[in-house]
Amino acid sequence: MKLEQRIHALLDSDAAATLAGIRRGIEKESLRISTDGTLAQTPHPAALGSALTHPYITTDYSEALLEFITPPSTELHKPLEFLEQLHRYVYSHIGDEVLWVNSMPCMIRNDADVPVAQYGSSNVGRMKSVYREGLGHRYGRKMQTIAGIHYNFSYPEEFWKLNQVLEGESGPLQDYISKRYFDLTRNFQRYSWLLVYLFGASPALCKSFLAGREHQLDTFDHTLFKPNATSLRMSDLGYQNNAQSLGRLLLLARRLCESGCRFVTVATRFVWDMHGDQNNLGVERGMEAVGRPFNRAVSAFIEDCESRGLSDDILLVCTGEMGRTPKINNRGGRDHWGRLTPLMLYGGGITAGQVIGKSERDGSQPAIDPYNSDHLVSTILHTLFDMGQLRVEQGLPVELTRMISDGTPIAGLH
């Protein structure tokens, strides 16, 4: 059913009455800062209750990063009123400290100046702190001090029941609801660039946030900015940096696999073109931008799978459509190269820690019999399926059926 048909069906059925049950809530983060504009080094105030168990006031990554949580409500004004009361209460118990109003953090000289949140000595509390320590090692502590506002939104069950009938969908209601929320999330992601363009409000940040990092921002005193910028927070300098964006996608991929999804493709905004021209970085800066974040995110994914006992059940395939020239061009970049490309596999019960295949000394072409896409597809099939039980539908492309019936897996993996 198309969107226009869905809307007309809802209008004809007078579904508006069910929308009165929409529930909304707010989660707002704010840094505690001292009077000199630096991050507060004091522990979470005892008067604010336990950060581990308090339902409305807790901490996010840092001891200084407060998080306010409003209970869900069907009344529009209630979350804002509740949030205001939380702010009033907190201000009455933090002395001379104030709450930083911006999303991008205040002045922070070093990563070590960001105190990691503490939740007590219980197993659950220690686990939360250790998890945050790991985030600091992978992405840096400064990055974790970026604050945000989460707007929680849910339709009432009566709306979903009516909508399911109108669309002629059968099956369990919860499965239908989950499917539609995934549709909503996908459409939000598709148009989120427009929201940032229209409503983005973080055009500047403190110079200390990018200390030691290359950037193309303009400088005004201790502030970095870009004329006409909308949201540096959502740029590659902020919370959409390559390591975190890939890390979140891999986390989602793992969860999808655990839920029964058989194939997941993870696509990123990583730019591996490093021609060193007016449109692309050179090798040195390019690898800093994507190579290191890729290493961190994939390493974290592998550690995650190992800790959950999923190393035999999930096969990670990292590859591209081509390689890069073995020689660096006169602009400090590398160009497209179709004769050789890297491939990395993890999991699926294969033997880890191997280097299979060999190139010439200059990396220009294979030195021994090469592996190609047929070998890769066959490897995936033999790793994940019982080939003797596999049945192929009619109408598949000839190339694919040939890979299935005649393909040879990469030797030495098992």
Secondary structure, DSSP 8 states (H G I E B T S, - for coil): --HHHHHHHHHHTTGGGGGGG-EEEEEEEEEEE-TTSBB--S---GGG--TTT-SSEEESSBTTEEEEE---BSSTHHHHHHHHHHHHHHHTTSTT-EE--SSS--B---GGGS-B----SSHHHHHHHHHHHHHHHHH-TGGGG---EEEEEE--HHHHHHHHHHTT--S-HHHHHHHHHHHHHHHHHHHHHHHHHHH--B-EEEGGGGTTS----EEETTEEE-TT--BSTTSTTTTT-HHHHHHHHHHHHHHHHHTT-------------B--STTS--HHHHIIIIIHHHHHHHHHHHHHHHHTT-TTT-EEEEE-S-EE-SS--TTS-B-EESS---EEEEETT---S-----B-TTSSSBSSS---HHHHHHHHHHHHS-TTT----TT--HHHHHHHHH----TT--
